[in-house]
Amino acid sequence: MMIAKVKGDKLLKFPYFISDLSSENNNTKFDDRHDIFGWFNLTDLHLVNGEDLVNVEPESMPAVDFSKNKAILGSAPVYKNGRWVFEYSVEARSQEELDEIAAYIPESTTYK
Protein backbone atom coordinates (compact mmCIF):
# COMPACT_ATOMS: atom_id res chain seq x y z
CA MET A 1 0.00 0.00 0.00
CA MET A 2 1.36 3.40 -1.00
CA ILE A 3 0.27 6.45 0.99
CA ALA A 4 0.28 10.11 -0.03
CA LYS A 5 -0.31 13.26 2.00
CA VAL A 6 -2.72 15.54 0.14
CA LYS A 7 -4.83 18.63 0.56
CA GLY A 8 -7.84 18.42 -1.72
CA ASP A 9 -6.47 17.76 -5.19
CA LYS A 10 -2.92 18.90 -4.31
CA LEU A 11 -0.20 16.33 -3.67
CA LEU A 12 1.90 17.42 -0.67
CA LYS A 13 4.18 14.41 -0.08
CA PHE A 14 4.60 11.03 -1.69
CA PRO A 15 5.35 8.50 -0.48
CA TYR A 16 4.34 9.22 3.11
CA PHE A 17 5.56 7.02 5.96
CA ILE A 18 5.12 6.81 9.73
CA SER A 19 8.60 8.38 9.99
CA ASP A 20 7.22 11.46 8.19
CA LEU A 21 4.36 11.63 10.67
CA SER A 22 6.84 11.38 13.55
CA SER A 23 9.12 14.09 12.17
CA GLU A 24 6.17 16.44 11.59
CA ASN A 25 4.89 15.81 15.11
CA ASN A 26 8.11 15.40 17.06
CA ASN A 27 6.46 15.97 20.47
CA THR A 28 4.06 13.05 19.98
CA LYS A 29 4.72 9.36 20.64
CA PHE A 30 2.93 7.08 18.20
CA ASP A 31 2.15 3.58 19.39
CA ASP A 32 0.06 0.69 18.05
CA ARG A 33 -3.33 1.98 19.27
CA HIS A 34 -3.92 3.45 15.80
CA ASP A 35 -2.59 2.93 12.30
CA ILE A 36 -0.94 5.80 10.41
CA PHE A 37 -4.34 7.07 9.21
CA GLY A 38 -5.82 7.07 12.71
CA TRP A 39 -2.86 8.95 14.18
CA PHE A 40 -2.72 11.44 11.31
CA ASN A 41 -6.41 12.27 11.76
CA LEU A 42 -5.64 13.38 15.34
CA THR A 43 -2.95 15.88 14.31
CA ASP A 44 -3.22 19.59 13.59
CA LEU A 45 -2.11 18.79 10.04
CA HIS A 46 -5.52 17.19 9.57
CA LEU A 47 -7.71 18.98 12.11
CA VAL A 48 -6.46 22.54 11.45
CA ASN A 49 -4.77 22.47 8.04
CA GLY A 50 -7.25 20.15 6.30
CA GLU A 51 -4.58 17.74 5.09
CA ASP A 52 -5.36 14.05 4.55
CA LEU A 53 -3.61 10.74 3.97
CA VAL A 54 -4.86 8.64 1.08
CA ASN A 55 -4.10 5.26 -0.42
CA VAL A 56 -2.71 5.45 -3.93
CA GLU A 57 -3.63 2.56 -6.21
CA PRO A 58 -2.88 1.75 -9.84
CA GLU A 59 -5.58 2.43 -12.40
CA SER A 60 -6.85 -0.47 -14.46
CA MET A 61 -4.34 -1.37 -17.13
CA PRO A 62 -5.40 -0.24 -20.59
CA ALA A 63 -5.77 -2.72 -23.43
CA VAL A 64 -2.29 -3.12 -24.90
CA ASP A 65 -0.86 -5.18 -27.74
CA PHE A 66 2.20 -6.32 -25.79
CA SER A 67 3.88 -7.68 -28.89
CA LYS A 68 4.38 -4.07 -30.08
CA ASN A 69 3.86 -1.89 -27.01
CA LYS A 70 4.46 -1.80 -23.28
CA ALA A 71 2.39 -0.39 -20.41
CA ILE A 72 4.37 1.77 -17.99
CA LEU A 73 3.01 2.49 -14.52
CA GLY A 74 3.63 6.10 -13.49
CA SER A 75 5.82 6.81 -10.47
CA ALA A 76 3.90 9.83 -9.13
CA PRO A 77 0.23 9.73 -8.22
CA VAL A 78 -2.36 11.93 -9.94
CA TYR A 79 -5.79 13.05 -8.79
CA LYS A 80 -8.36 11.61 -11.18
CA ASN A 81 -12.12 11.17 -10.82
CA GLY A 82 -11.97 11.87 -7.07
CA ARG A 83 -9.20 9.32 -6.40
CA TRP A 84 -5.41 9.33 -6.19
CA VAL A 85 -4.04 6.82 -8.67
CA PHE A 86 -0.98 5.79 -10.63
CA GLU A 87 -1.72 6.19 -14.33
CA TYR A 88 -0.47 3.87 -17.04
CA SER A 89 1.11 5.15 -20.23
CA VAL A 90 1.52 3.05 -23.36
CA GLU A 91 4.80 3.25 -25.24
CA ALA A 92 5.93 1.58 -28.43
CA ARG A 93 8.65 -1.03 -27.98
CA SER A 94 12.08 -0.21 -29.38
CA GLN A 95 13.39 -2.19 -32.35
CA GLU A 96 15.82 -3.90 -29.96
CA GLU A 97 12.93 -5.05 -27.77
CA LEU A 98 10.96 -6.23 -30.80
CA ASP A 99 13.97 -8.23 -32.02
CA GLU A 100 14.37 -9.78 -28.57
CA ILE A 101 10.72 -10.83 -28.53
CA ALA A 102 10.97 -12.24 -32.05
CA ALA A 103 13.89 -14.42 -30.97
CA TYR A 104 11.61 -16.24 -28.49
CA ILE A 105 8.67 -16.79 -30.84
CA PRO A 106 8.94 -20.00 -32.86
CA GLU A 107 8.35 -19.80 -36.58
CA SER A 108 4.67 -20.25 -37.39
CA THR A 109 3.53 -23.73 -38.19
CA THR A 110 0.63 -24.59 -40.47
CA TYR A 111 -1.64 -27.29 -39.06
CA LYS A 112 -3.61 -29.54 -41.40
FIGULO-290194 format. One line per 4 residues: their letters; for each residue x negated, y, z negated of C-alpha. Coordinates in nm, 4 decimals. Example, Ala and Ser with C-alpha at 12.3 -4.5 7.8 and 13.67 -1.06 7.14 Angstrom:
BEGIN
AS	-1.2300,-0.4500,-0.7800 ~ -1.3670,-0.1060,-0.7140;
% end
This chain:
BEGIN
MMIA	0.0000,0.0000,0.0000 ~ -0.1357,0.3396,0.1003 ~ -0.0268,0.6451,-0.0985 ~ -0.0276,1.0106,0.0031;
KVKG	0.0309,1.3256,-0.2002 ~ 0.2720,1.5536,-0.0142 ~ 0.4831,1.8628,-0.0563 ~ 0.7841,1.8420,0.1717;
DKLL	0.6473,1.7762,0.5190 ~ 0.2917,1.8897,0.4313 ~ 0.0200,1.6331,0.3669 ~ -0.1896,1.7423,0.0674;
KFPY	-0.4179,1.4411,0.0080 ~ -0.4603,1.1033,0.1693 ~ -0.5347,0.8497,0.0476 ~ -0.4343,0.9224,-0.3108;
FISD	-0.5562,0.7021,-0.5959 ~ -0.5123,0.6810,-0.9729 ~ -0.8596,0.8382,-0.9992 ~ -0.7217,1.1459,-0.8188;
LSSE	-0.4360,1.1632,-1.0671 ~ -0.6839,1.1379,-1.3550 ~ -0.9117,1.4092,-1.2172 ~ -0.6169,1.6440,-1.1586;
NNNT	-0.4887,1.5811,-1.5115 ~ -0.8115,1.5398,-1.7060 ~ -0.6459,1.5973,-2.0469 ~ -0.4063,1.3050,-1.9979;
KFDD	-0.4725,0.9359,-2.0639 ~ -0.2927,0.7082,-1.8197 ~ -0.2149,0.3576,-1.9389 ~ -0.0063,0.0692,-1.8046;
RHDI	0.3332,0.1983,-1.9266 ~ 0.3922,0.3446,-1.5801 ~ 0.2587,0.2927,-1.2305 ~ 0.0943,0.5799,-1.0410;
FGWF	0.4336,0.7065,-0.9207 ~ 0.5819,0.7070,-1.2710 ~ 0.2856,0.8954,-1.4180 ~ 0.2718,1.1444,-1.1311;
NLTD	0.6409,1.2267,-1.1755 ~ 0.5636,1.3377,-1.5344 ~ 0.2954,1.5876,-1.4313 ~ 0.3220,1.9594,-1.3592;
LHLV	0.2112,1.8789,-1.0042 ~ 0.5517,1.7190,-0.9570 ~ 0.7713,1.8985,-1.2110 ~ 0.6462,2.2543,-1.1455;
NGED	0.4769,2.2466,-0.8042 ~ 0.7255,2.0145,-0.6301 ~ 0.4581,1.7741,-0.5090 ~ 0.5361,1.4045,-0.4545;
LVNV	0.3611,1.0742,-0.3975 ~ 0.4862,0.8641,-0.1081 ~ 0.4104,0.5262,0.0422 ~ 0.2711,0.5446,0.3934;
EPES	0.3629,0.2559,0.6212 ~ 0.2881,0.1753,0.9840 ~ 0.5576,0.2425,1.2402 ~ 0.6851,-0.0471,1.4458;
MPAV	0.4342,-0.1369,1.7126 ~ 0.5399,-0.0244,2.0587 ~ 0.5768,-0.2724,2.3434 ~ 0.2289,-0.3117,2.4896;
DFSK	0.0862,-0.5177,2.7745 ~ -0.2196,-0.6320,2.5786 ~ -0.3882,-0.7675,2.8888 ~ -0.4381,-0.4071,3.0078;
NKAI	-0.3864,-0.1887,2.7009 ~ -0.4459,-0.1798,2.3278 ~ -0.2394,-0.0394,2.0409 ~ -0.4371,0.1768,1.7987;
LGSA	-0.3013,0.2493,1.4523 ~ -0.3627,0.6105,1.3487 ~ -0.5816,0.6806,1.0466 ~ -0.3898,0.9827,0.9134;
PVYK	-0.0226,0.9734,0.8224 ~ 0.2357,1.1929,0.9937 ~ 0.5791,1.3045,0.8789 ~ 0.8360,1.1606,1.1177;
NGRW	1.2121,1.1168,1.0817 ~ 1.1967,1.1875,0.7074 ~ 0.9202,0.9324,0.6402 ~ 0.5411,0.9325,0.6193;
VFEY	0.4038,0.6819,0.8674 ~ 0.0979,0.5790,1.0631 ~ 0.1717,0.6188,1.4327 ~ 0.0467,0.3873,1.7044;
SVEA	-0.1106,0.5149,2.0230 ~ -0.1519,0.3048,2.3359 ~ -0.4800,0.3251,2.5245 ~ -0.5929,0.1580,2.8433;
RSQE	-0.8652,-0.1030,2.7984 ~ -1.2077,-0.0211,2.9382 ~ -1.3393,-0.2188,3.2353 ~ -1.5822,-0.3901,2.9964;
ELDE	-1.2930,-0.5055,2.7770 ~ -1.0957,-0.6234,3.0802 ~ -1.3973,-0.8225,3.2024 ~ -1.4374,-0.9780,2.8575;
IAAY	-1.0715,-1.0833,2.8528 ~ -1.0966,-1.2236,3.2052 ~ -1.3893,-1.4416,3.0971 ~ -1.1608,-1.6238,2.8495;
IPES	-0.8672,-1.6788,3.0842 ~ -0.8940,-2.0001,3.2864 ~ -0.8346,-1.9800,3.6575 ~ -0.4669,-2.0254,3.7386;
TTYK	-0.3529,-2.3729,3.8188 ~ -0.0634,-2.4591,4.0472 ~ 0.1638,-2.7287,3.9063 ~ 0.3607,-2.9542,4.1403;
% end
